[in-house]
Amino acid sequence: MVRLLALYEKPGDQSAFDLHYRDVHIPLVKALPGLRRYTISRNAVAPGGGEAFYLVAELDWDDMDALGAALTSPEGRATTADLALLAPDGGVRSMIFEVETL
């Protein structure tokens, strides 16, 4: 399994961000081909101090090929384009990694 992790910094207008995320971004993400699991986490705490991320999204696919196909699909391009509206100041970091269950 592979996971795309999206880490959102605290937005300037939290209400507008939450509304856009719920009404626009979630439906786009859920339409991504081959998506196996999609979770979000809120109310994070940074144990070492500092600013915690506002929202963390975890998206899982079977393998890297499935993820690549999803990101290059029309749905993937629409979801990526929406990030510019959702986090216009670049307030999102992302990474992709393989998941190993122990």
C-alpha positions as CSV (number, residue, x, y, z in Angstrom):
1,M,0.0,0.0,0.0
2,V,1.1,3.6,-0.6
3,R,0.0,6.7,1.2
4,L,-0.2,10.3,0.2
5,L,-0.1,12.5,3.3
6,A,-1.2,16.1,3.1
7,L,-0.4,18.4,6.0
8,Y,-2.3,21.7,6.1
9,E,-1.0,24.7,8.0
10,K,-3.5,26.8,9.9
11,P,-5.4,28.9,7.4
12,G,-6.0,32.6,7.8
13,D,-9.7,32.2,7.5
14,Q,-10.5,28.8,9.1
15,S,-14.3,29.0,8.4
16,A,-13.7,29.6,4.7
17,F,-11.1,26.8,4.6
18,D,-13.4,24.3,6.4
19,L,-16.3,25.2,4.1
20,H,-14.2,24.8,0.9
21,Y,-12.6,21.6,2.2
22,R,-15.9,20.0,3.1
23,D,-18.0,21.1,0.1
24,V,-15.4,21.1,-2.7
25,H,-12.2,19.3,-1.9
26,I,-13.6,16.2,-0.2
27,P,-15.9,15.3,-3.1
28,L,-12.9,15.8,-5.5
29,V,-10.6,13.5,-3.5
30,K,-13.3,10.9,-3.1
31,A,-13.6,10.7,-6.9
32,L,-9.9,9.8,-7.4
33,P,-9.7,6.4,-9.2
34,G,-8.5,3.5,-7.1
35,L,-8.6,5.4,-3.7
36,R,-8.8,2.7,-1.0
37,R,-9.0,4.8,2.2
38,Y,-9.3,8.5,2.9
39,T,-9.1,9.9,6.5
40,I,-8.6,13.4,8.0
41,S,-7.4,14.3,11.4
42,R,-8.0,17.5,13.2
43,N,-7.1,19.1,16.6
44,A,-3.4,17.9,16.4
45,V,-1.0,18.6,19.2
46,A,2.7,19.2,18.6
47,P,4.2,17.3,21.6
48,G,7.6,19.2,21.3
49,G,5.9,22.6,21.1
50,G,5.3,24.9,18.2
51,E,2.4,25.1,15.8
52,A,0.6,21.8,15.0
53,F,-0.9,21.3,11.6
54,Y,-4.5,22.4,11.2
55,L,-5.6,19.3,9.3
56,V,-3.9,16.1,8.1
57,A,-5.3,14.0,5.3
58,E,-4.2,10.4,4.6
59,L,-5.1,8.9,1.2
60,D,-4.2,5.2,0.4
61,W,-3.8,3.3,-2.8
62,D,-2.8,-0.3,-3.5
63,D,0.5,0.6,-5.0
64,M,2.6,3.4,-6.6
65,D,1.1,2.6,-10.1
66,A,-2.4,3.1,-8.8
67,L,-1.5,6.4,-7.1
68,G,0.3,7.6,-10.2
69,A,-2.7,6.8,-12.4
70,A,-5.0,8.6,-9.9
71,L,-2.9,11.7,-9.8
72,T,-2.6,12.0,-13.6
73,S,-6.3,11.3,-14.2
74,P,-8.8,14.1,-14.9
75,E,-10.0,13.8,-11.3
76,G,-6.4,14.0,-10.0
77,R,-5.7,17.1,-12.1
78,A,-8.9,18.7,-10.8
79,T,-8.0,17.8,-7.2
80,T,-4.5,19.2,-7.6
81,A,-5.8,22.4,-9.2
82,D,-8.2,22.9,-6.3
83,L,-5.3,23.0,-3.8
84,A,-4.4,26.4,-5.3
85,L,-7.8,27.7,-4.2
86,L,-7.9,25.8,-0.9
87,A,-4.4,26.8,0.2
88,P,-3.5,29.8,-1.9
89,D,-0.4,30.7,0.1
90,G,1.1,27.2,-0.3
91,G,0.0,26.2,3.2
92,V,0.0,22.5,2.4
93,R,2.9,20.1,2.5
94,S,2.6,16.6,1.1
95,M,4.6,13.4,0.9
96,I,4.2,9.9,-0.5
97,F,5.5,6.7,1.1
98,E,5.0,3.0,1.2
99,V,3.1,1.6,4.2
100,E,4.2,-1.4,6.0
101,T,1.9,-3.1,8.5
102,L,3.7,-4.6,11.5
